[in-house]
């Protein structure tokens, strides 16, 4: 019986911060120049197109694959990945409104209706992944990463079985959510500073 190659798969809705964590994982495994899309064999995001998005274009010792749900107009072949690889799956999440606003900014052709349709399909795919007892999953929250930084990275390191020390040089993330939020300035009245006692 031939053993399957190990691969860390990173997936989640578009604009969920999945590219960032995919690049971090590849960097700590020795490939810091990868752009974070497709397999970490090269920087051609569609080099695996001929294989149905299932195989890198060349052998990689520490394989990482990142595909958003969907990527461009395609949906990743998760069932084929399960068959072909000894995989661990990082499921990326982000505040739904932030993800929507980001997508509407980045992808001018997307409509509210299309986003809702995609969100429903994404939820089903991720639900299947999480509830598959043979598929190791880790839910990666962008907001939790912004809040906790390296403490959260340590949990991810344990899941993918990479030494925590490999992540120590990673810079804390900036909160990229702010540009998608309009927060009105509140005027603080003097009553806020006066004690009732």
C-alpha positions as CSV (number, residue, x, y, z in Angstrom):
1,X,0.0,0.0,0.0
2,X,1.5,3.3,-1.1
3,X,1.4,6.0,1.6
4,X,-0.2,9.3,0.7
5,X,1.8,12.6,0.6
6,X,1.1,15.0,3.5
7,X,-0.4,18.3,2.6
8,X,-1.7,21.3,4.6
9,X,-4.8,22.6,2.9
10,X,-5.9,26.2,3.6
11,X,-9.4,27.1,2.6
12,X,-12.3,29.4,3.5
13,X,-14.5,32.1,1.9
14,X,-12.9,34.7,-0.3
15,X,-11.4,37.6,1.7
16,X,-11.2,35.6,4.9
17,X,-7.4,36.1,5.4
18,X,-6.6,32.6,4.0
19,X,-3.8,33.8,1.7
20,X,-2.0,35.4,4.7
21,X,-2.0,32.2,6.8
22,X,-1.1,30.0,3.8
23,X,2.0,32.2,3.2
24,X,3.0,32.0,6.8
25,X,2.7,28.2,6.8
26,X,4.8,27.9,3.7
27,X,7.4,30.3,5.1
28,X,7.9,28.4,8.3
29,X,8.3,25.2,6.3
30,X,11.1,26.8,4.2
31,X,9.4,28.4,1.2
32,X,9.1,32.2,2.1
33,X,8.8,33.4,-1.5
34,X,5.5,31.7,-2.3
35,X,2.6,34.1,-3.1
36,X,0.1,32.0,-1.3
37,X,-2.2,30.8,-4.1
38,X,-2.5,27.2,-5.4
39,X,0.2,24.8,-4.4
40,X,3.4,26.1,-2.9
41,X,5.5,24.6,-5.8
42,X,5.7,27.8,-7.7
43,X,4.0,31.2,-8.0
44,X,1.7,30.3,-10.9
45,X,-1.6,30.1,-9.2
46,X,-3.0,27.8,-11.9
47,X,-0.1,25.5,-12.5
48,X,-2.3,22.7,-11.2
49,X,-5.1,23.3,-13.6
50,X,-4.2,20.4,-15.9
51,X,-4.6,18.0,-13.0
52,X,-8.0,19.4,-12.0
53,X,-6.4,21.5,-9.3
54,X,-5.1,18.4,-7.4
55,X,-1.4,18.2,-8.0
56,X,1.6,20.6,-7.8
57,X,3.7,21.1,-11.0
58,X,6.8,19.7,-9.3
59,X,7.6,17.8,-6.1
60,X,7.6,19.8,-2.8
61,X,8.9,18.4,0.4
62,X,6.5,20.3,2.7
63,X,3.3,20.8,0.6
64,X,0.8,23.6,1.3
65,X,-2.2,24.3,-0.9
66,X,-4.4,27.3,-0.6
67,X,-7.7,27.7,-2.4
68,X,-10.5,30.1,-1.5
69,X,-14.2,29.2,-1.8
70,X,-14.5,29.8,-4.6
71,X,-11.2,30.9,-6.3
72,X,-11.9,33.0,-9.4
73,X,-14.9,31.1,-10.8
74,X,-13.8,27.7,-9.6
75,X,-14.6,25.5,-6.6
76,X,-11.7,23.4,-5.2
77,X,-11.9,19.6,-5.5
78,X,-12.0,18.9,-1.8
79,X,-13.2,15.3,-2.2
80,X,-10.3,14.5,-4.5
81,X,-7.9,16.1,-2.1
82,X,-9.2,13.8,0.6
83,X,-8.6,10.8,-1.6
84,X,-5.2,11.8,-2.8
85,X,-3.5,13.3,0.3
86,X,-2.9,12.8,4.0
87,X,-4.3,16.2,4.6
88,X,-4.8,18.6,7.4
89,X,-7.3,21.4,6.7
90,X,-7.2,25.0,8.0
91,X,-10.6,26.5,7.7
92,X,-10.3,30.3,7.6
93,X,-13.1,32.5,8.9
94,X,-13.7,36.2,9.1
95,X,-16.5,38.5,10.0
96,X,-19.1,37.9,7.3
97,X,-19.8,41.6,6.7
98,X,-16.1,42.4,6.4
99,X,-15.7,39.5,3.9
100,X,-18.7,40.7,1.9
101,X,-17.4,44.3,1.8
102,X,-14.0,43.2,0.8
103,X,-15.3,41.0,-2.0
104,X,-17.6,43.7,-3.4
105,X,-14.5,46.0,-3.5
106,X,-12.2,43.5,-5.1
107,X,-14.6,41.7,-7.4
108,X,-16.7,44.3,-9.2
109,X,-18.7,41.7,-11.0
110,X,-20.0,40.1,-7.8
111,X,-23.5,41.1,-6.7
112,X,-25.2,40.8,-3.3
113,X,-27.3,37.9,-4.6
114,X,-24.2,36.0,-5.9
115,X,-22.5,36.5,-2.5
116,X,-25.4,35.1,-0.6
117,X,-25.6,32.1,-3.0
118,X,-21.8,31.5,-2.6
119,X,-22.0,31.8,1.2
120,X,-24.7,29.1,1.3
121,X,-22.5,26.7,-0.7
122,X,-19.4,27.6,1.3
123,X,-21.2,26.8,4.6
124,X,-22.2,23.4,3.3
125,X,-18.7,22.6,2.1
126,X,-17.1,23.6,5.4
127,X,-19.8,21.9,7.4
128,X,-18.9,18.6,5.6
129,X,-15.2,19.1,6.3
130,X,-15.7,19.8,10.0
131,X,-18.0,16.9,10.5
132,X,-15.9,14.3,8.6
133,X,-14.3,12.2,11.4
134,X,-11.4,11.3,9.1
135,X,-10.5,14.8,8.2
136,X,-8.4,16.8,10.8
137,X,-9.6,20.5,10.8
138,X,-8.6,23.7,12.6
139,X,-10.8,26.7,12.4
140,X,-8.6,29.8,11.9
141,X,-10.3,33.1,12.8
142,X,-8.8,36.3,11.3
143,X,-10.1,38.4,14.2
144,X,-8.7,36.0,16.8
145,X,-5.3,36.2,15.2
146,X,-5.4,40.0,15.3
147,X,-6.3,39.9,18.9
148,X,-4.0,37.1,20.2
149,X,-1.1,37.1,17.7
150,X,1.5,34.5,18.6
151,X,-0.6,32.8,21.2
152,X,-3.0,31.8,18.5
153,X,-0.2,30.9,16.1
154,X,1.1,28.5,18.7
155,X,-2.2,26.6,18.6
156,X,-1.9,26.4,14.8
157,X,1.7,25.2,15.1
158,X,0.6,22.4,17.4
159,X,-2.2,21.3,15.0
160,X,0.1,21.2,11.9
161,X,2.9,19.7,14.0
162,X,5.4,22.4,13.2
163,X,7.7,23.6,16.1
164,X,6.4,26.8,17.7
165,X,9.8,28.2,17.5
166,X,9.5,28.3,13.7
167,X,6.7,31.0,14.0
168,X,8.6,33.3,16.5
169,X,9.9,35.6,13.7
170,X,6.4,36.2,12.2
171,X,5.3,39.8,12.7
172,X,2.0,40.5,14.5
173,X,-0.8,41.1,12.1
174,X,-2.3,44.5,11.4
175,X,-6.0,44.8,11.6
176,X,-7.1,45.2,8.0
177,X,-10.8,45.2,9.0
178,X,-10.8,48.9,9.8
179,X,-10.9,50.0,6.2
180,X,-14.2,48.1,5.7
181,X,-15.9,49.6,8.7
182,X,-17.4,53.0,9.0
183,X,-17.4,54.0,12.6
184,X,-19.1,57.3,13.5
185,X,-17.2,59.5,16.0
186,X,-19.1,59.8,19.3
187,X,-19.0,63.0,21.3
188,X,-18.3,62.2,24.9
189,X,-20.5,64.4,27.2
190,X,-19.2,65.7,30.5
191,X,-21.7,63.5,32.3
192,X,-19.5,60.5,31.4
193,X,-16.7,61.8,33.6
194,X,-18.8,62.9,36.6
195,X,-19.2,60.4,39.3
196,X,-22.7,59.9,40.6
197,X,-21.4,59.7,44.1
